[in-house]
Amino acid sequence: MSQAVQYDLERLHGEHTTNFFDCGVQSLDDWLGSQALEQQEQGRSCTHVWADAGGMVVGYATLLPTTITEQDPGLMSRLRPYKYPRTSDLCGVLLGKLALDQSLRSRGLGFDLLAAAFLVAYDAVRLIGGVYLVTDPIESVRGFYEKFGFQTLPGTSRMFLHMREWAEAGTSIDP
């Protein structure tokens, strides 16, 4: 019986090999190799990767700050946490990209990668504030996010997860 390989999520750096990454979506493969590090250096986002022992990237998650601003007061009243100021926008973390190399598919590792990205985002929210983890998934992966607890933001294709409520519900996601 072979032992499962475990990966630690780490910040992308120049020594990581990205040119062999293949998640099956060309735009995600290309973005990792051509834009992820540059955008990170500019402070626009931060990409965290799973890499094998040789530094080859086999999965990644890109996180960046976001603000939910809606003109519909009814929508904001449903989303706003208890005692959150009525005049404030809702701050959080945007999961901009999440991709797993095809070589790791069908092992349940996509959920593990999302859980690891959630932990990084949750740590950031605990340090600097925020309410939600938000994503804009393509239609074919919406069910994946729903299994993790994401809900659709009414009137949009955006999905969100109230981070503190989810973490405080007793759900264990520690690797």
RACORFEN-V373656 format. One record per residue. N is the residue number from 0. RES is the residue in one small letter. D_LAST is the distance of its C-alpha to the last C-alpha in Angstrom with 2 decimals. Layout:
BEGIN
n:N res:RES d_last:D_LAST
n:N res:RES d_last:D_LAST
END
This chain:
BEGIN
n:0 res:m d_last:21.38
n:1 res:s d_last:19.22
n:2 res:q d_last:15.76
n:3 res:a d_last:13.11
n:4 res:v d_last:12.51
n:5 res:q d_last:9.16
n:6 res:y d_last:9.68
n:7 res:d d_last:9.05
n:8 res:l d_last:10.58
n:9 res:e d_last:13.85
n:10 res:r d_last:17.12
n:11 res:l d_last:19.68
n:12 res:h d_last:22.59
n:13 res:g d_last:25.84
n:14 res:e d_last:24.88
n:15 res:h d_last:22.45
n:16 res:t d_last:24.23
n:17 res:t d_last:24.26
n:18 res:n d_last:27.51
n:19 res:f d_last:26.21
n:20 res:f d_last:23.48
n:21 res:d d_last:24.48
n:22 res:c d_last:22.67
n:23 res:g d_last:25.98
n:24 res:v d_last:26.87
n:25 res:q d_last:29.23
n:26 res:s d_last:29.03
n:27 res:l d_last:25.26
n:28 res:d d_last:25.79
n:29 res:d d_last:28.77
n:30 res:w d_last:27.26
n:31 res:l d_last:24.44
n:32 res:g d_last:27.14
n:33 res:s d_last:29.88
n:34 res:q d_last:28.64
n:35 res:a d_last:25.01
n:36 res:l d_last:25.76
n:37 res:e d_last:29.11
n:38 res:q d_last:27.83
n:39 res:q d_last:25.19
n:40 res:e d_last:28.02
n:41 res:q d_last:30.12
n:42 res:g d_last:27.57
n:43 res:r d_last:27.48
n:44 res:s d_last:23.78
n:45 res:c d_last:20.76
n:46 res:t d_last:19.06
n:47 res:h d_last:15.61
n:48 res:v d_last:15.21
n:49 res:w d_last:13.43
n:50 res:a d_last:16.08
n:51 res:d d_last:17.06
n:52 res:a d_last:18.60
n:53 res:g d_last:21.81
n:54 res:g d_last:20.52
n:55 res:m d_last:21.04
n:56 res:v d_last:19.02
n:57 res:v d_last:17.44
n:58 res:g d_last:15.81
n:59 res:y d_last:16.22
n:60 res:a d_last:16.08
n:61 res:t d_last:19.00
n:62 res:l d_last:19.08
n:63 res:l d_last:22.31
n:64 res:p d_last:23.98
n:65 res:t d_last:25.93
n:66 res:t d_last:28.44
n:67 res:i d_last:29.41
n:68 res:t d_last:33.16
n:69 res:e d_last:35.10
n:70 res:q d_last:38.81
n:71 res:d d_last:38.61
n:72 res:p d_last:38.56
n:73 res:g d_last:37.73
n:74 res:l d_last:34.51
n:75 res:m d_last:33.50
n:76 res:s d_last:34.40
n:77 res:r d_last:31.96
n:78 res:l d_last:29.08
n:79 res:r d_last:29.86
n:80 res:p d_last:27.86
n:81 res:y d_last:30.05
n:82 res:k d_last:32.06
n:83 res:y d_last:31.01
n:84 res:p d_last:34.25
n:85 res:r d_last:36.27
n:86 res:t d_last:37.43
n:87 res:s d_last:34.05
n:88 res:d d_last:32.13
n:89 res:l d_last:28.52
n:90 res:c d_last:26.22
n:91 res:g d_last:22.71
n:92 res:v d_last:20.57
n:93 res:l d_last:21.53
n:94 res:l d_last:19.13
n:95 res:g d_last:21.98
n:96 res:k d_last:20.64
n:97 res:l d_last:17.77
n:98 res:a d_last:18.50
n:99 res:l d_last:17.24
n:100 res:d d_last:19.64
n:101 res:q d_last:21.62
n:102 res:s d_last:20.91
n:103 res:l d_last:17.33
n:104 res:r d_last:18.59
n:105 res:s d_last:18.66
n:106 res:r d_last:15.44
n:107 res:g d_last:13.37
n:108 res:l d_last:11.67
n:109 res:g d_last:13.36
n:110 res:f d_last:11.36
n:111 res:d d_last:8.02
n:112 res:l d_last:10.10
n:113 res:l d_last:11.40
n:114 res:a d_last:8.30
n:115 res:a d_last:7.58
n:116 res:a d_last:11.33
n:117 res:f d_last:11.44
n:118 res:l d_last:9.50
n:119 res:v d_last:12.06
n:120 res:a d_last:14.79
n:121 res:y d_last:14.13
n:122 res:d d_last:14.36
n:123 res:a d_last:17.52
n:124 res:v d_last:18.96
n:125 res:r d_last:18.57
n:126 res:l d_last:20.39
n:127 res:i d_last:23.07
n:128 res:g d_last:23.32
n:129 res:g d_last:22.97
n:130 res:v d_last:22.48
n:131 res:y d_last:21.15
n:132 res:l d_last:18.90
n:133 res:v d_last:21.55
n:134 res:t d_last:21.95
n:135 res:d d_last:25.06
n:136 res:p d_last:24.06
n:137 res:i d_last:26.64
n:138 res:e d_last:27.94
n:139 res:s d_last:26.52
n:140 res:v d_last:22.84
n:141 res:r d_last:23.45
n:142 res:g d_last:22.44
n:143 res:f d_last:18.95
n:144 res:y d_last:18.53
n:145 res:e d_last:20.33
n:146 res:k d_last:17.85
n:147 res:f d_last:15.16
n:148 res:g d_last:17.84
n:149 res:f d_last:19.82
n:150 res:q d_last:23.55
n:151 res:t d_last:26.52
n:152 res:l d_last:28.40
n:153 res:p d_last:31.87
n:154 res:g d_last:34.41
n:155 res:t d_last:32.01
n:156 res:s d_last:29.65
n:157 res:r d_last:26.94
n:158 res:m d_last:23.90
n:159 res:f d_last:22.13
n:160 res:l d_last:19.42
n:161 res:h d_last:20.31
n:162 res:m d_last:17.26
n:163 res:r d_last:18.14
n:164 res:e d_last:19.37
n:165 res:w d_last:16.30
n:166 res:a d_last:13.95
n:167 res:e d_last:16.65
n:168 res:a d_last:17.15
n:169 res:g d_last:14.66
n:170 res:t d_last:12.22
n:171 res:s d_last:8.79
n:172 res:i d_last:6.17
n:173 res:d d_last:3.78
n:174 res:p d_last:0.00
END
